[in-house]
Structure formats: structure tokens, C-alpha cells
Amino acid sequence: MSASETALLNNAADLPRPFLYPWQKSVWDRMVQQVAQQHLPHALLLKGAEGSGLQSFALQLIHFLLCATPKNNMPCGTCRECHLLSVGSHPGLSIIKPEPNKKTGVMSKVIVVDQIRDVIDTINQTSFNAGRKILMISPCDVLNPAAANALLKSLEEPPPNTFFVLVSQNPSRLLATIRSRCQLVDLPLPKAAEAENWLKESIAETAQRKYLLAISGNNPLLVLQWQENESIDSILQLGNELQQVSQGKISPLQLAAAWHKSGLLSRVILWWRWLAVELKSTIQKNTSQDLPVSTGQLLLFMQKLLAAKRQLESSANPNEQLLLESLLIDWQQLNTSGFYSVDRAERI
């Protein structure tokens, strides 16, 4: 086996296990029906929010497509193909995702053209029991321009019996010509009641569960991820820390130093989520004439957070410390004194 093939297979070890969540069943049933009717297109674009179970759904579908003896519309889990998939060594599956730089070891933010070319060459040269071959790209929205054009050519002239499974939280970043050659599969988040009920076993306290689901955008898997990373306490303390900055009890530089250690991108996203929830709560508890802080000011600040998120996700490599300090200084200068007056202790 070549070095490139070995790298492709080893990528599977970094992905979640195949799994189907209750709120994904309706989408799954439609996909299975397409397979049964032989109407499955050669290229799928799976879209879902962070923590929606997007990748686990993609892998479940791939296992189903490669399984030799599916049962009850699920992969059997016992055939040779399922066994090879379970140990990450099925020659019919290739996975492309960002890789670390060979010299520095730093994880790349993009997928480069050589990764696409290598796997397409491998697919064209190999066959596994004349069965299906699947190329999974996750996340596909980080393809650089040359890689995107190489993929487009393959989508236009796909190798025989080959399926493309593209996975993305931000499919709008893909070339429109790539999107147009794929069937879009939108993975939903659960409804509020379903999300809360599903999360009860993991977070028993009702007030905390409701608050975390609100911050997560009704995303129970994201809340579980926070729990596994032991970051729930820091999430619940976010408002208190921002209040201390507003009141001058802690300097923006001090908080920036503390936050920078915990991963800036996730912190900026969480800040935006927290602000959206708290702003909504404040508006609901006050008339528009009596808001304790200008709604316009806060909305403009949320735009700054989104701009910072885009910078951090790009390949520009901004100075993270300076970016965070600037955001916290701007936050301190906002008139947020009354924004914290609503008693939220009962929710956390």
C-alpha cells in the first residue's frame, strides 16, 4: 500500500463513529429509499450545524453503501466490508480532510490540490470486488481554489461506480458549480422539546439544561461536547467575566490572556451565542423604550464578532491576542451597565 493510500485510510481514525440520531431518521429514510430505487446521485453534499451529528451521519451512510448485507435499512455490522470499515482499512473508502504540515506539524486550514489528485488517481487505478468506491471530503468548504477545480473536473466526469460524499457546515463557501453537481442533504437540529428530552440523562438540572441549549442554538450534541471538554463551568461564567470587564474590575488585557489559552475561535463563537441569547432575554423583559443598552450598539458588536470569526477561520493567520484584546476593549467601551441587571442566576 502506498504512503498516500495509508494516509487516506488513517484519516478515518480521527472521525466520529457512524451513528444515527433520532432527529435524523426522516432524512435517513429518504436516503435509504433513494438507494433502494437506485436513484442515489453520484455526489451528495451533506450540510449541518456544528455538533449536529453531521459527520457521524455521513459515515453511517457510507457504511450502508459499502455493506454487503444491509439489514433493516442499516449496515449489518458483521460482513467483511463492515469489519474493514470498523478498523479503518476498507480500500473502497477514501477520506480527504486538512492535514498537518509535514515540516512544522501545524494543521493546515485548507485542502490542497495534491490531496484531490492523489485520491482520484488511486480511485481510478483500484477496484474492490467490483463494488462501490466512495470519496468523503470533510469539511469540503476548505478546498483551496486549485483543489476545488480539480474536484469539479472529477464531479463532471466521475470514475465508474464512484460516489462523492461532501460534508460541510458552510456549503455557501463552495464553488457554485460544485454545489450544482451535488444533491444537497440538509441535516436538521432537533426541535426544542426533543433536544431537551434527549439531553436529560446527561444534564439532570432543568434550568442549566435549558440555558445551555439556548446558548448552543438548540444543539444537544454541542452541549455534550462542552460537557466532555469540561467547559460548561467556563460557559456559565462567561457573562460574569464580561460584566467584570464592563465594570472595570478586570482589564480587557487580563481577560484576553485568560481566554486565549482556551482557544480563541470557539470563545468568539460562544461570545456571539451568549450575546444573542442575552439580548433576546433583555428585549423580552423590557419595552423598546426602556432597554438598558442600545440594541443597535450590541447588534453592531455582534457583527464585529462575526468578522473576527471569519478572520480566524481564514488562512490569513491574524494576531489572535491583539484581535481578542481589541474586541474586549470595544466591549468595555459599550454602555452595558444595565445589560446585566436581569437576574439570570435562576437559570444556571
N, C-alpha and C positions, 0 to 999 in steps of 0.2 A: 504493500500500500504506500502511495506517495505521501510526502510530507503535507501537501495541500489537502489530500483526502483525509489524513489523520486529523488535521486541524479542524476540518469541517465537522467531522464526527464528534470531536471533543467538545465542540460548542454546545452540544446537546446537554452536557453535564451542568451548564450554567443556567438552564432554563427550568421553569417550574414543571411539576409533573402534570401529565394530562388529567384534566378533571372537568366536570360539567356541574355548574352551579344551578340551583333551582330556577333562578330568573332567566337562565339561558335556554331553557328547554324548548320554548316555541321556535327560537332561531335554529336550534339543533334539529328539530323535527323537519323544518323546511329544507335544511341541507341534506338530511338523510333521504328525503323524498326525491330531491334532485339526483342524488347518486343512484337511487333505485330506478329512476326513469331514464338514466344515462343522459341527463340534461346538465350535469355539472360543467361549468365552463373551465377552460384550461388555466384561468387566472382569477384568484379571489383576493380582494382587498378587505381585510378584517379591521374594523375600526372600533375603538372602545376607549373609555376614560382610564386614567391611571388607577390601578388596583381593581379593575372591573373583571379580572379573570380572563383578559383578552388572550394572553399567550397560552394559558392552560387550555382554553377552548380550541385555539389553533392546533395545539399538539394532540388534543383528543380527536379532532377531525382528521389530522394526518394519520394517526394510529388506525382510525376507522378505515381510511382509504387504503392503507397498506396491509391491513389484517387479512389473512387468508380465509378465515371462517368467522365473520362477524355474527354475533348472536343478540337478538332483541334490540337491534339497531345500535349496538355498541361493539367495540372491538372485543374479541373473545378473551384476550389476555393470556392465552395458553399456546397458541400456534407458534411456529418458528419465527415468523415475522414479528409477532408481538414480543417474543423474547428478545430478539435482536434490538427492537426499539427500546425495550426497557433497560438495556445495558448500553444504549447509545452507540450501537455499531451496525445499524441497518444500512446497507450500501445503497438502498433506494432513496434515502433521505439525506439531503444536503442542507446545511443551515449557514446562513450568512448574517453576521452582525458585526458591529465595530470591534476591532481587535487592538491589543496593546502595541505600541511602537516597539519594534524589535531592538532598538538601541537603548531607549530610555525606560521602556516598560510602562509608560503613561498610556492610559486608554484613549484611543482616538475618538473623536466626536463624529466622525464620518465613516462611511463605507466607500472604499476606493475601487477604481475600475478593475484593478487586477483581481480583486476578490470575485467580481462578477465573471470575468473572463475565465478564471481558473475553474470555477464550478461548472460553467456552461461547457467548457472543454471536457470536463470529467463526465458530465451527463451524456454528452454526445458519443463518448468513447465506451461507455459501460452499459451493461444491461443486467438486470437481476431477475432471473427466471421469467423474462419477457413481461415482468409486472410493471406497475406504475412507478414512476420516478417523481419525487417531489422536491422542489426547492423552496425553502422557507427563508424569508428575509425579514428580520425583526431587530430594530424598527426600520421600516423601509424609507421613512421620510428623511433619513440622514445620508442618503446616497449623494455623493458629490456629482457635479454635472456630467462628468465623463462616465461614471458608473451608471447614472440614470439613463444616459443614451445607449449604453451597452445593454442594459436590461430591456429598454424599449425595443431594440432590434430583436431580442430573443422572444419578447411577447408577440411581436409581429410575425415571427417565423419560429414558433415553439418546436423544440425537439419532439419526436414521436412519443406518445404516451407519457408526457411530462406535464405536471401541474405546478403552478406557481402559487404559493400562499404568502401574501404580503401582509404584514402586521404593523399597525400604526395608531398612535394616539392623535396624530396631526396629519391626516391624509391631504389636507389642503396644501401642504408643502411639497407634495409630489408634482411632477410634471403632469399637466392636464392630459397629455397624450398617453401617459401611463395609466392614469385613473380611468380613462375612457376605454381601455382594453381589459379592465378588470370588473368583475361583479362585486359591488360594494355590499359587505355584510356588516350591519351595524349592531354591535353587542350592547344591549341596554344595561343600565343600572337598575336594581330592584326598586319597587315603589316603597314609600316611606315605611308603611306598616310591615311589609315583607322584610325590609332591611333590619328594622328593629327587632322583629321576632327572631330572625336568623342569628342576630348578634347576642341574644340573651344569655346563651351558655358561656360566652367569653367575657362579657361585661355585665355583671348582675345588677349594678346600681342604675336605676332607671334614668335619673337626672343626668348622670355622667354619660350614659349611653346616648341619650337624645342630643346632648350638646356636641359630643364627638361626631355623631352622624351629621349634624348640621354643619360643622366645620369641614367635614370630608365631602360635602355635597351629596349626602345620602349614599355613601360608598362604604359598605361594611368591610370589604376586603382591605381597603386603605386603613380603616381603623384597626383591624387586626395586625396590619403591617406595623403601625405605630406601637401597638402593644408588644409585638415581638422585638422591636428595636428599643424597647423600654423608653420611649419618647413621649408617652402620654402625659407624664407629670410636667415636662417642659412645655407641652402644648397648652395645658391648662394654666400655666404660669405666664404665657405669652402676654396677655392683657395687662397683668400686674407689672411686667417688665417695661412695657411701653408706657404705662402710666408713670412709672418712676422716672423715665426719660422726660416725659412731658412736664413733670413737676420739678425737674432739676435735681432729683435725689441720686441719680446716676447719670454719668455723662454719655453722650452718644458713642464716644470712642471706647468707653469701657464695655458697653453692651455689644458693640460691634466686635470687639476682641473675643468676647464670650460666645457670641453667635457664630462667628466664623469657624470655630472649631467643630461645630455640629453639621456643617455642610450648608453652604450659602443658598444654593438653588432651592433646596427643599424648604429652607427657612423663609425665603421670599414668597414662595407659593403658599406656604402656610399663613404668612402675614396677610396676603391678599384674601385668603379664605376667611380668616378670622375677622378682618375688617368688613368683608361683605356681610357676614352673619351679624356682627355687632351693629353695623349701620342700619340693617333692616330692623333689628330689635329696637334701636333708638327711635327710628321713624315711627314704628308701630306704637310706641309708648308716648309719643309727643305729637302735637299738631305741627304742621309745617311751619307755623309762625313761631313756635316755641322751641325749635331744635337747639340743643346746647352748642352745636358747632355747625358751621356752614356745610351743607350737604355737597355743594359744588366743590369746596376745598377737598373734601375727602374723596370724591369721585376723581378729581384731578390727581390726587396722590395715588389712587388705585391704578391710574394709567401709568404713573411712574414705576409702580411695582411690576406691571406687565412689561414695560420697556426693559426693566432690569432683568426680568425672566428671559426675554428674547436675547439679550446680550449674553447671558450666562449659558444659554443653550446653543449659541452660535459658535463658530470656530474662531472668533475674534480674540478670545482669551483676555477679557478685561481684567483690570486690577480689582480683585474681589473685595479686598479690605477697604479700598477707597470708595468703591461703589456702595458698600454697606454703610460706611460712615456717612456718606452723603445722604443716603435715604433716612438714616436716623436723625441727622441734623435737620433735615426738612420736616420730619415728623415732630421734632421738638418745637419747631417754629410755628406749627399749626396751633390754633386756639382750640385745644381739645379738653380744656379743664372740665367742662360739663359732660363730656362724652362718656366719662367713667362713672357718672353719678347713678346710673341704673344699677340696682343691686343684682348681680349675677351669681352670687355665692350659692344660691339655692340650686343652681343648675350643675354645679361642679363639686 
